Amino acid sequence: TAARDLPPSEYFVAAGPEAYKDIDLETLNGPGSVEAAAAPLDESLPPPSETAVAEPQPRRNAIKAVAVIAVKGSPGTGDAELTAAMRQTLAKAGWPVLKAPRADALTIAGEVDVSKPTGGTQQIALRWTVSSPDGRPLGKIDQANAVPAGSLDQGWGDNAVPVAEAAATGIFDLIKTYR
């Protein structure tokens, strides 16, 4: 997809600084599970400690970040480019971003499907799955486009960021439905 084919910039909604405070933890984790959100996470810090609290129901950890795991299925350097672009996009929007799942983070996984070339083009489909900390899928964001055959064989290049930005809009909308 060329830059001229991108939607207008107003379609790219930023979560904003401190967006981690806007996740409705009670809707995501169930009634009575509201906990104060912490400042953005530093991956060099150890995982949050577990403390025993006497409660009638087990409590889930508060959602404090998103983990973007490696994209799979893209030719060339595409997996790494798309993964980095999504991490960069979410971080710029104010989300604390991790590289691996944690008990206090939603997980975002991307999967690419590239069709065989037909008539000078090929179909590219990308699915981003957002999951709860326990691995339960919360929803999926699908992207698809016909591209010139072989144009992504070496990787996504400059196209990775606009693709991630467009998907991030869907991710933000998905999370809003759980507020």
URRA-V502491 format. One record per residue. D_CENTER is the distance of its C-alpha to the mean C-alpha in Angstrom with 1 decimal. Layout:
d_center->D_CENTER
d_center->D_CENTER
This chain:
d_center->20.2
d_center->22.3
d_center->21.6
d_center->24.2
d_center->22.4
d_center->19.4
d_center->19.3
d_center->20.8
d_center->19.0
d_center->19.3
d_center->16.7
d_center->14.0
d_center->13.7
d_center->12.9
d_center->12.2
d_center->15.1
d_center->16.5
d_center->16.6
d_center->13.9
d_center->13.5
d_center->16.9
d_center->16.1
d_center->14.3
d_center->17.2
d_center->17.6
d_center->20.6
d_center->19.0
d_center->16.0
d_center->18.4
d_center->21.7
d_center->24.8
d_center->26.1
d_center->22.9
d_center->22.5
d_center->22.3
d_center->22.1
d_center->18.8
d_center->19.4
d_center->19.0
d_center->16.0
d_center->16.0
d_center->17.8
d_center->16.9
d_center->20.6
d_center->21.6
d_center->22.2
d_center->20.2
d_center->21.4
d_center->24.8
d_center->25.5
d_center->28.5
d_center->30.7
d_center->31.1
d_center->33.6
d_center->32.1
d_center->33.0
d_center->29.4
d_center->26.9
d_center->24.4
d_center->20.7
d_center->19.0
d_center->17.5
d_center->13.8
d_center->13.8
d_center->10.5
d_center->6.9
d_center->7.2
d_center->5.6
d_center->8.5
d_center->10.6
d_center->10.4
d_center->13.7
d_center->16.4
d_center->16.7
d_center->20.2
d_center->21.3
d_center->18.9
d_center->16.2
d_center->13.9
d_center->14.2
d_center->13.9
d_center->10.7
d_center->9.1
d_center->10.9
d_center->10.2
d_center->6.4
d_center->7.4
d_center->10.3
d_center->9.1
d_center->7.2
d_center->10.3
d_center->12.7
d_center->11.6
d_center->12.8
d_center->10.1
d_center->11.2
d_center->9.0
d_center->10.4
d_center->10.9
d_center->11.9
d_center->11.6
d_center->14.0
d_center->15.9
d_center->14.7
d_center->10.8
d_center->8.3
d_center->6.8
d_center->4.0
d_center->6.7
d_center->7.9
d_center->11.6
d_center->14.1
d_center->17.6
d_center->20.3
d_center->23.6
d_center->27.0
d_center->28.5
d_center->30.8
d_center->33.0
d_center->31.4
d_center->27.8
d_center->25.1
d_center->22.2
d_center->18.6
d_center->16.1
d_center->12.4
d_center->10.5
d_center->6.8
d_center->7.5
d_center->6.4
d_center->9.3
d_center->11.6
d_center->13.1
d_center->15.9
d_center->13.9
d_center->14.6
d_center->12.3
d_center->11.6
d_center->10.9
d_center->10.0
d_center->9.4
d_center->12.1
d_center->13.3
d_center->16.8
d_center->19.5
d_center->22.9
d_center->23.4
d_center->26.6
d_center->27.3
d_center->26.4
d_center->24.6
d_center->21.4
d_center->23.5
d_center->23.3
d_center->19.6
d_center->17.6
d_center->19.1
d_center->18.8
d_center->16.9
d_center->13.6
d_center->12.8
d_center->13.8
d_center->11.9
d_center->8.6
d_center->10.1
d_center->11.1
d_center->7.9
d_center->6.5
d_center->9.9
d_center->9.3
d_center->6.3
d_center->8.8
d_center->11.6
d_center->10.4
d_center->10.3
d_center->13.6
d_center->15.2
d_center->15.1
d_center->16.9
